[in-house]
Amino acid sequence: MRIVHVANFYGPNSGGIKTTLHELGKGYQSYGHEFIYIVPGVNAVEEITPYGRKITLPGLTLPQSGGYRIIRHNVELKRILTKLAPDRLEVSDRFTLTSLGQWARENGIPSVVFSHETLRGLVDRFLPFLPSILKKSIVNMHNRKLAGGFDHVVATTEFAAKEFKAIGIGNLVKISLGVDLTTFHPSLRSEELREEMLKGDQVLLVHCGRMSREKEPQRSIDALEILIQKGIRARLVYVGTGPLWHKLRKKADGLPVDFLGYVADRHRVASILASADISMAPGPLETFCLAALESLASGTPVVASQSSAVGEFLRFEHQHPAGAVSSDNRFSFAHSIQHLLKRPKLREVAREVAETMPWDATVRNMLMLHGALEVQPDLPPLTLLKKLRVA
């Protein structure tokens, strides 16, 4: 089977989308399928990678996005897709690539679109001046159009699925993303690296992710300030870059905060995550957050926003959760950090949770959705791949 995945917001410094494409590509190929992924870049380039055949098309850089691009010409894209003649089409961009669903339908190709964002959350965040009824109408109209254009909409969490379930979308499926349990592992914890990053302090916090408005990265600095006021000698390390880079550096002036920028070496990132005490995930609109799951795989508990999807796999409602969820303010985040620092054997719990979410489970669920694999009852966290029922 030839599976083609078209994605925007993919680039040298991108995180979740790039990781997802690479892991799906490796997985599909391991089951004997061909994988081609089409992404935006500077120039038109075609190359063979470990993840599949990569086709880069010229893209437009989005202002204030930290360098993210979108494919410039969808007409050219459709011409290339026609030539590739995929057996299945996957799409990662619910905004500028929606016409690909209709193209796939006209050509008799089953299609899937991933909902990586919460449109309801984005509208609330960036259009707060609109009346609630108008915001609701915009979200519902777009989601109905999106679902109507593709054979399936894939949501990675209940949080991501909620706005589709609210309007009774019948072709919605939930397939969780996974984590590389080999690259990210507690054994990579290094006391030498830990001491190097701590610089004489005692508690090491790490924030791994893109520095953009909707992810509220400043909350990690806010929480650090509260901890310091309480006499806790904590240090915060940022891994990543983005449009708020300079503002965050200015905000952190005089505080024990270090900015490592984008770290291309995933093994280095894994060592940093494993050597930290707490990983911060303050983004209130996260529909999954791979960095949080990679932290758990590294044995590092996570403090996340209670309004995001991260709590679903932290399992905070269980007796022994792998982290904590906080209200979207500095005091709550600081309190959650203090609480986790007092809990014994938390690193073991974090790893155990991550081990229930391997990438192979994601790949097999996707192949079942594509009709290329029979239903397998051993898959965590889904027993059977079923359409979500309307709540």
PEBEL-V112198 format. One record per helix or strand of 3 or more residues. SS is the DSSP state (H for helix, E for strand). FROM is the first residue (numbers start at 0). TO is the last residue. If there is no record, write none. Layout:
ss={SS	SS}
from={FROM	FROM}
to={TO	TO}
This chain:
ss={E	H	E	E	E	E	H	E	H	E	H	H	E	H	E	H	H	E	H	H	E	H	E	H	E	H	E	H	E	H	H	H}
from={1	15	33	44	51	68	73	87	98	109	118	131	151	157	171	185	190	202	212	217	233	244	256	265	277	289	300	309	322	329	345	358}
to={6	29	40	48	60	70	83	91	105	113	125	148	154	164	173	187	197	207	214	228	238	250	258	274	280	296	304	313	325	340	353	368}
